[in-house]
Protein backbone atom coordinates (compact mmCIF):
# COMPACT_ATOMS: atom_id res chain seq x y z
CA UNK A 1 0.00 0.00 0.00
CA UNK A 2 1.41 3.33 -1.01
CA UNK A 3 2.19 5.86 1.64
CA UNK A 4 -0.29 8.60 1.95
CA UNK A 5 1.02 12.09 1.21
CA UNK A 6 1.89 14.27 4.19
CA UNK A 7 -0.78 16.59 5.33
CA UNK A 8 -0.67 19.87 3.48
CA UNK A 9 0.61 22.92 5.30
CA UNK A 10 -2.05 25.35 6.33
CA UNK A 11 -2.36 28.18 3.86
CA UNK A 12 -0.37 31.27 4.86
CA UNK A 13 1.95 29.44 7.25
CA UNK A 14 5.02 30.24 5.18
CA UNK A 15 4.09 33.90 5.21
CA UNK A 16 3.56 33.79 8.95
CA UNK A 17 7.06 32.34 9.42
CA UNK A 18 8.87 34.81 7.16
CA UNK A 19 7.03 37.90 8.26
CA UNK A 20 8.88 38.26 11.58
CA UNK A 21 12.24 38.06 9.76
CA UNK A 22 11.18 40.89 7.46
CA UNK A 23 10.17 42.91 10.49
CA UNK A 24 13.48 42.26 12.22
CA UNK A 25 15.68 43.65 9.44
CA UNK A 26 14.46 47.28 9.67
CA UNK A 27 14.74 47.07 13.44
CA UNK A 28 18.35 45.91 13.11
CA UNK A 29 19.13 48.73 10.70
CA UNK A 30 17.61 51.30 13.06
CA UNK A 31 19.55 49.78 15.94
CA UNK A 32 22.79 49.98 13.93
CA UNK A 33 22.23 53.65 13.12
CA UNK A 34 21.40 54.38 16.77
CA UNK A 35 24.56 52.61 17.92
CA UNK A 36 26.67 54.64 15.50
CA UNK A 37 25.11 57.90 16.71
CA UNK A 38 25.69 56.92 20.33
CA UNK A 39 29.31 56.04 19.54
CA UNK A 40 29.75 59.39 17.76
CA UNK A 41 28.34 61.35 20.72
CA UNK A 42 30.45 59.40 23.21
CA UNK A 43 33.51 59.98 21.05
CA UNK A 44 32.83 63.72 21.13
CA UNK A 45 32.51 63.68 24.93
CA UNK A 46 35.78 61.78 25.20
CA UNK A 47 37.56 64.27 22.92
CA UNK A 48 36.31 67.21 25.01
CA UNK A 49 36.97 65.54 28.37
CA UNK A 50 40.50 64.42 27.43
CA UNK A 51 41.42 67.70 25.73
CA UNK A 52 44.26 68.52 28.21
CA UNK A 53 45.97 65.27 27.17
CA UNK A 54 44.94 64.92 23.51
CA UNK A 55 45.90 68.44 22.39
CA UNK A 56 49.54 68.15 23.59
CA UNK A 57 49.63 64.64 22.11
CA UNK A 58 48.49 65.82 18.67
CA UNK A 59 50.92 68.75 18.80
CA UNK A 60 53.68 66.35 19.80
CA UNK A 61 52.85 64.06 16.86
CA UNK A 62 53.01 67.00 14.45
CA UNK A 63 56.31 68.13 15.92
CA UNK A 64 57.67 64.59 15.70
CA UNK A 65 56.60 64.29 12.04
CA UNK A 66 58.49 67.51 11.26
CA UNK A 67 61.65 66.69 13.20
CA UNK A 68 61.92 62.98 12.34
CA UNK A 69 63.97 63.50 9.13
CA UNK A 70 66.30 65.88 11.00
CA UNK A 71 66.82 63.42 13.87
CA UNK A 72 67.43 60.53 11.46
CA UNK A 73 69.93 62.60 9.49
CA UNK A 74 71.85 63.46 12.66
CA UNK A 75 71.88 59.86 13.91
CA UNK A 76 73.23 58.65 10.56
CA UNK A 77 76.16 61.00 11.08
CA UNK A 78 76.96 59.39 14.41
CA UNK A 79 75.03 61.59 16.83
CA UNK A 80 73.52 59.79 19.84
CA UNK A 81 69.73 59.58 19.54
CA UNK A 82 69.06 61.49 22.76
CA UNK A 83 71.41 64.33 21.83
CA UNK A 84 69.95 64.53 18.32
CA UNK A 85 66.41 64.81 19.73
CA UNK A 86 67.35 67.54 22.20
CA UNK A 87 69.23 69.55 19.56
CA UNK A 88 66.42 69.21 17.01
CA UNK A 89 63.71 70.23 19.49
CA UNK A 90 65.81 73.14 20.74
CA UNK A 91 66.44 74.42 17.20
CA UNK A 92 62.73 74.13 16.39
CA UNK A 93 61.62 75.93 19.55
CA UNK A 94 63.99 78.91 19.35
CA UNK A 95 61.92 80.79 16.71
CA UNK A 96 58.72 80.08 18.68
CA UNK A 97 60.26 81.38 21.90
CA UNK A 98 61.40 84.50 20.06
CA UNK A 99 57.87 85.12 18.80
CA UNK A 100 56.46 84.61 22.31
CA UNK A 101 58.90 87.12 23.82
CA UNK A 102 58.13 89.64 21.09
CA UNK A 103 54.39 89.11 21.65
CA UNK A 104 54.75 89.73 25.40
CA UNK A 105 56.85 92.85 24.88
CA UNK A 106 54.35 94.39 22.44
CA UNK A 107 51.16 93.26 24.18
CA UNK A 108 52.00 95.27 27.33
CA UNK A 109 51.92 98.75 25.72
CA UNK A 110 48.86 97.75 23.69
CA UNK A 111 46.93 96.71 26.83
CA UNK A 112 47.69 100.12 28.38
CA UNK A 113 46.24 101.91 25.35
CA UNK A 114 43.12 99.73 25.07
CA UNK A 115 40.89 101.92 27.33
CA UNK A 116 41.60 104.92 25.11
CA UNK A 117 40.58 103.02 21.98
CA UNK A 118 37.53 101.55 23.72
CA UNK A 119 36.29 104.97 24.85
CA UNK A 120 36.88 106.37 21.39
CA UNK A 121 35.00 103.43 19.83
CA UNK A 122 32.03 104.03 22.15
CA UNK A 123 32.05 107.75 21.30
CA UNK A 124 32.18 107.16 17.54
CA UNK A 125 29.50 104.47 17.74
CA UNK A 126 27.18 106.73 19.73
CA UNK A 127 27.72 109.53 17.21
CA UNK A 128 26.90 107.16 14.35
CA UNK A 129 23.76 105.95 16.16
CA UNK A 130 22.61 109.52 16.80
CA UNK A 131 23.18 110.38 13.14
CA UNK A 132 21.11 107.38 12.09
CA UNK A 133 18.36 108.09 14.61
CA UNK A 134 17.85 111.56 13.17
CA UNK A 135 16.76 109.92 9.93
CA UNK A 136 14.55 107.20 11.43
CA UNK A 137 11.18 108.48 12.60
CA UNK A 138 10.77 110.88 15.52
CA UNK A 139 9.43 111.10 19.02
CA UNK A 140 9.43 108.45 21.76
CA UNK A 141 10.03 105.52 19.36
CA UNK A 142 13.29 107.02 18.15
CA UNK A 143 14.47 107.75 21.70
CA UNK A 144 13.59 104.21 22.82
CA UNK A 145 15.52 102.72 19.90
CA UNK A 146 18.53 104.93 20.62
CA UNK A 147 18.58 103.89 24.29
CA UNK A 148 18.24 100.24 23.28
CA UNK A 149 21.27 100.52 20.98
CA UNK A 150 23.52 102.68 23.18
CA UNK A 151 22.66 101.29 26.62
CA UNK A 152 21.98 97.64 25.87
CA UNK A 153 23.29 96.39 22.53
CA UNK A 154 26.59 98.29 22.39
CA UNK A 155 27.72 97.43 25.96
CA UNK A 156 26.71 93.82 25.36
CA UNK A 157 28.84 93.66 22.19
CA UNK A 158 31.82 95.23 23.93
CA UNK A 159 31.52 92.91 26.94
CA UNK A 160 31.23 89.87 24.68
CA UNK A 161 34.29 91.01 22.73
CA UNK A 162 36.22 91.41 25.98
CA UNK A 163 35.18 87.94 27.12
CA UNK A 164 36.21 86.50 23.75
CA UNK A 165 39.61 88.17 24.06
CA UNK A 166 39.98 86.74 27.57
CA UNK A 167 39.04 83.25 26.34
CA UNK A 168 41.58 83.54 23.52
CA UNK A 169 44.25 84.69 25.97
CA UNK A 170 43.33 81.81 28.28
CA UNK A 171 43.66 79.37 25.40
CA UNK A 172 47.08 80.77 24.54
CA UNK A 173 48.14 80.54 28.18
CA UNK A 174 46.93 76.94 28.39
CA UNK A 175 48.82 76.12 25.20
CA UNK A 176 51.98 77.58 26.70
CA UNK A 177 51.32 75.61 29.88
CA UNK A 178 51.24 72.37 27.88
CA UNK A 179 54.39 73.39 26.00
CA UNK A 180 56.69 71.29 28.22
CA UNK A 181 54.36 68.28 27.99
CA UNK A 182 54.34 68.60 24.18
CA UNK A 183 58.14 68.64 24.04
CA UNK A 184 58.36 65.65 26.39
CA UNK A 185 55.85 63.62 24.37
CA UNK A 186 57.56 64.55 21.10
CA UNK A 187 60.88 63.39 22.56
CA UNK A 188 59.43 60.00 23.50
CA UNK A 189 57.80 59.64 20.06
CA UNK A 190 61.07 60.48 18.29
CA UNK A 191 62.99 58.04 20.50
CA UNK A 192 60.44 55.31 19.78
CA UNK A 193 60.43 56.07 16.04
CA UNK A 194 63.99 54.76 15.73
CA UNK A 195 62.75 51.17 16.22
CA UNK A 196 59.08 51.64 15.30
CA UNK A 197 59.36 50.36 11.72
CA UNK A 198 61.27 47.28 12.86
CA UNK A 199 58.75 46.44 15.60
CA UNK A 200 55.74 47.17 13.40
CA UNK A 201 57.11 44.96 10.62
CA UNK A 202 57.75 42.17 13.09
CA UNK A 203 54.21 42.45 14.47
CA UNK A 204 52.13 43.01 11.33
CA UNK A 205 54.39 42.45 8.34
CA UNK A 206 56.20 44.79 6.01
CA UNK A 207 53.23 45.17 3.63
CA UNK A 208 50.60 46.23 6.16
CA UNK A 209 48.66 49.27 4.81
CA UNK A 210 48.93 51.17 8.09
CA UNK A 211 52.73 51.34 7.77
CA UNK A 212 52.42 53.03 4.38
CA UNK A 213 49.72 55.30 5.80
CA UNK A 214 52.02 56.50 8.57
CA UNK A 215 54.76 57.27 6.06
CA UNK A 216 52.23 59.14 3.90
CA UNK A 217 50.92 61.08 6.89
CA UNK A 218 54.41 62.22 7.78
CA UNK A 219 55.14 63.33 4.23
CA UNK A 220 51.82 65.15 3.68
CA UNK A 221 51.73 66.82 7.11
CA UNK A 222 55.31 68.06 6.67
CA UNK A 223 54.44 69.46 3.25
CA UNK A 224 51.36 71.20 4.66
CA UNK A 225 53.12 72.70 7.68
CA UNK A 226 56.06 73.98 5.64
CA UNK A 227 53.78 75.55 3.02
CA UNK A 228 51.36 77.01 5.58
CA UNK A 229 54.18 78.41 7.74
CA UNK A 230 55.69 80.14 4.69
CA UNK A 231 52.31 81.61 3.63
CA UNK A 232 51.49 82.71 7.21
CA UNK A 233 54.90 84.35 7.65
CA UNK A 234 54.47 86.13 4.32
CA UNK A 235 51.01 87.36 5.36
CA UNK A 236 52.23 88.62 8.73
CA UNK A 237 55.21 90.40 7.14
CA UNK A 238 53.06 92.09 4.48
CA UNK A 239 50.49 93.20 7.08
CA UNK A 240 53.22 94.60 9.35
CA UNK A 241 55.02 96.52 6.57
CA UNK A 242 51.77 97.89 5.10
CA UNK A 243 50.45 99.11 8.48
CA UNK A 244 53.86 100.54 9.40
CA UNK A 245 54.02 102.54 6.17
CA UNK A 246 50.46 103.80 6.80
CA UNK A 247 51.37 104.88 10.33
CA UNK A 248 48.95 102.57 12.15
CA UNK A 249 49.66 102.11 15.87
CA UNK A 250 51.21 98.78 16.94
CA UNK A 251 51.78 97.65 13.34
CA UNK A 252 54.30 95.00 14.42
CA UNK A 253 51.80 93.48 16.86
CA UNK A 254 49.07 93.23 14.21
CA UNK A 255 51.52 91.57 11.83
CA UNK A 256 52.55 89.11 14.53
CA UNK A 257 48.88 88.41 15.30
CA UNK A 258 48.21 87.63 11.62
CA UNK A 259 50.90 84.91 11.60
CA UNK A 260 49.26 82.32 13.93
CA UNK A 261 45.69 83.26 12.97
CA UNK A 262 46.48 82.56 9.31
CA UNK A 263 46.78 78.87 10.22
CA UNK A 264 42.98 78.91 10.77
CA UNK A 265 41.44 78.48 7.30
CA UNK A 266 39.27 81.30 5.95
CA UNK A 267 38.23 82.72 9.33
CA UNK A 268 41.75 83.46 10.61
CA UNK A 269 42.56 86.17 8.07
CA UNK A 270 39.23 87.93 8.77
CA UNK A 271 39.73 87.85 12.54
CA UNK A 272 43.32 89.13 12.19
CA UNK A 273 42.16 92.09 10.07
CA UNK A 274 39.40 93.31 12.40
CA UNK A 275 41.52 94.79 15.27
CA UNK A 276 43.73 97.03 13.08
CA UNK A 277 40.64 98.14 11.11
CA UNK A 278 38.91 99.17 14.36
CA UNK A 279 42.05 101.01 15.51
CA UNK A 280 42.19 102.91 12.22
CA UNK A 281 38.50 103.81 12.37
CA UNK A 282 38.69 105.27 15.89
CA UNK A 283 42.11 106.94 15.56
CA UNK A 284 41.52 110.71 15.34
CA UNK A 285 44.85 111.17 13.54
CA UNK A 286 43.59 109.06 10.62
CA UNK A 287 41.57 110.78 7.92
CA UNK A 288 38.62 109.07 6.32
CA UNK A 289 40.50 108.49 3.06
CA UNK A 290 43.49 107.04 4.90
CA UNK A 291 41.27 104.71 6.91
CA UNK A 292 39.58 103.54 3.71
CA UNK A 293 42.99 102.97 2.10
CA UNK A 294 44.13 100.84 5.06
CA UNK A 295 40.95 98.76 4.93
CA UNK A 296 41.26 98.20 1.18
CA UNK A 297 44.96 97.35 1.57
CA UNK A 298 44.31 94.71 4.24
CA UNK A 299 41.53 93.18 2.17
CA UNK A 300 43.85 93.14 -0.87
CA UNK A 301 46.70 91.48 1.05
CA UNK A 302 44.51 88.76 2.49
CA UNK A 303 42.64 88.38 -0.80
CA UNK A 304 45.74 87.94 -2.97
CA UNK A 305 47.49 85.61 -0.54
CA UNK A 306 44.34 83.72 0.46
CA UNK A 307 42.80 83.41 -3.00
CA UNK A 308 45.95 82.87 -5.09
CA UNK A 309 49.05 81.85 -3.14
CA UNK A 310 47.33 79.76 -0.48
CA UNK A 311 45.45 77.46 -2.90
CA UNK A 312 48.49 77.28 -5.19
CA UNK A 313 50.97 76.09 -2.56
CA UNK A 314 49.06 75.02 0.56
CA UNK A 315 46.18 73.51 -1.42
CA UNK A 316 48.64 71.49 -3.51
CA UNK A 317 50.26 70.17 -0.34
CA UNK A 318 46.98 69.35 1.42
CA UNK A 319 44.91 67.96 -1.49
CA UNK A 320 41.74 68.12 0.63
CA UNK A 321 38.43 69.62 -0.45
CA UNK A 322 37.88 73.20 0.82
CA UNK A 323 34.42 72.16 2.04
CA UNK A 324 35.97 69.33 4.09
CA UNK A 325 38.53 71.76 5.51
CA UNK A 326 35.85 74.28 6.50
CA UNK A 327 33.57 71.67 8.08
CA UNK A 328 36.47 70.09 9.97
CA UNK A 329 37.47 73.54 11.23
CA UNK A 330 33.96 74.04 12.61
CA UNK A 331 33.88 70.59 14.25
CA UNK A 332 37.33 70.72 15.82
CA UNK A 333 36.83 74.35 16.80
CA UNK A 334 33.68 73.35 18.67
CA UNK A 335 35.57 70.52 20.39
CA UNK A 336 38.94 72.13 21.17
CA UNK A 337 38.47 75.86 20.58
CA UNK A 338 41.02 77.96 18.61
CA UNK A 339 43.68 75.25 18.93
CA UNK A 340 41.27 72.79 17.34
CA UNK A 341 40.79 75.14 14.37
CA UNK A 342 44.56 75.21 13.83
CA UNK A 343 44.85 71.43 14.14
CA UNK A 344 41.81 70.72 11.94
CA UNK A 345 43.70 70.58 8.63
CA UNK A 346 46.56 68.29 9.80
CA UNK A 347 44.00 65.96 11.40
CA UNK A 348 41.93 65.77 8.20
CA UNK A 349 45.07 65.24 6.10
CA UNK A 350 45.99 62.31 8.36
CA UNK A 351 42.48 60.83 8.12
CA UNK A 352 42.52 61.14 4.32
CA UNK A 353 45.91 59.42 4.02
CA UNK A 354 44.83 56.55 6.30
CA UNK A 355 41.59 56.06 4.37
CA UNK A 356 43.50 56.06 1.07
CA UNK A 357 45.74 53.22 2.29
CA UNK A 358 42.87 50.98 3.47
CA UNK A 359 40.81 49.49 0.58
CA UNK A 360 37.53 49.44 2.53
CA UNK A 361 37.89 53.17 3.34
CA UNK A 362 39.29 54.32 -0.01
CA UNK A 363 35.93 55.82 -1.17
CA UNK A 364 36.03 58.18 1.84
CA UNK A 365 39.48 59.42 0.80
CA UNK A 366 38.16 59.97 -2.73
CA UNK A 367 35.28 62.09 -1.41
CA UNK A 368 37.72 64.15 0.67
CA UNK A 369 39.98 65.01 -2.27
CA UNK A 370 40.40 68.62 -3.26
Secondary structure by P-SEA (a helix, b strand, c coil): cccccccccccaaaaaaaaaaaaaaaaaaaaaaaaaaaaaaaaaaaaaaacccaaaaaaaaaaaaaaaaaaaaaaaacccaaaaaaaaaaaaaaaaaaaaaaaaaaaaaaaaaaaaaaaaaaaaaaaaaaaaaaaccccaaaaaaaaaaaccaaaaaaaaaaaaaaaaaaaaaaaaaaaaaaaaaaaaaaaaacaaaaaaaaccccccaaaaaaaaaaaaaaaaaaaaaaaaaaaaaaaaaaaaaacccaaaaaaaaaaaaaaccaaaaaaaaaaaaaaaaacccccaaaaaaaaaaaaaaaaaaaaccccccccccccccaaaaaaaaaaaaaaccaaaaaaaaaaaaaaaaaaaacccaaaaaaaacc
